[in-house]
Amino acid sequence: MLTPAQLGMLVVGYVLLGALAYLYLASGLVVPAAWLWGLWAIGVALIGLSVLWWRRPLLVLALPFVGALIWLAYVQGLGSLFDWTA
């Protein structure tokens, strides 16, 4: 049984993952289609991990921040490497 604090962490984690999912979906404006599928696969994997880890609320709460760092590294790193422009 989860405590109220753990339920709160889950709720906040899933709300932040929802905001992160919007960021991943809107990346189609910046990332070319060939690379976009890989980015979306990472997003689906993060959501899958959050469902798998629902009994570990602290990990679910950390996933959006990890996902944001992965998104930033992916978009900025590959963007500068391949000279993408929006």
N, C-alpha and C positions, 0 to 999 in steps of 0.2 A: 504494500500500500504506500502510495506517495504522500508525503506531507504537503501542507498548503504552500510552503516555500518552494518545494520541488515542482509543484504544479505551476506556480508562478514563473519559475525558470523555463518550464516547457512552453508556456504561453508566449512569453517574451521571445524565446528562441524561434518558435514557429512564425511569429509575426515578423521578426527580422529576416527569416528565411523567405517569407513572402515578398518583402521589399527587395531582397537580393535576387529573387527570381525575376522580378520586373527588370532589374539591371541587366541580368543575363539575357533576357528576351529582347531588350532594347539595344543590345550590342550589335544587332544586325545593321544598325545605322553606321557603324564604324568598322566592323570586322567583315572581310570578304566571306562569301557563302561557303567556300571550301574549308575555311578555318572555323566558321561559325558552328558547324556540326560538332566539332571537338569541344568547343566551349559549352555548348548545350549539353553534351554528354557529361561534362564535369558537373554542371548544375543538377542534372538528374541524379548523378551519383551522390551529391551532397544531400539532396532531398531523401534519397534512399537510405543514406546513413542516418539521417535524423529519425526516420521511421524505425529503423533497426535499433537505434539507441534510445528509444523513448523511456526506458527505465534508468537511463543515466542523464538526468536533466542538465548537468553541468556541461557535458559534451555537446548536447543539443544547443545549449546557449553559446558555446564557443564556435560552432559550425558557421554561422553567418560571418563572423569576423575572419575565419580562415578562408571562407569562400570569397570574401571581398579582397583579401590579399591575393588569392589565386587569380581572380578576375583582373585586378590591377596589373599583376605581373604578366598575365597572358596578353592583355590588350596593349599595354605599354611596351612590353618586351618585343613581342612579335611585330607590333606596329612600327617600332623604330628599326627593327631588323629588316623588314620588307617594305618600308616606306609607305604604309597605308595612309590614305587621307580620306576624310569623311566627305 
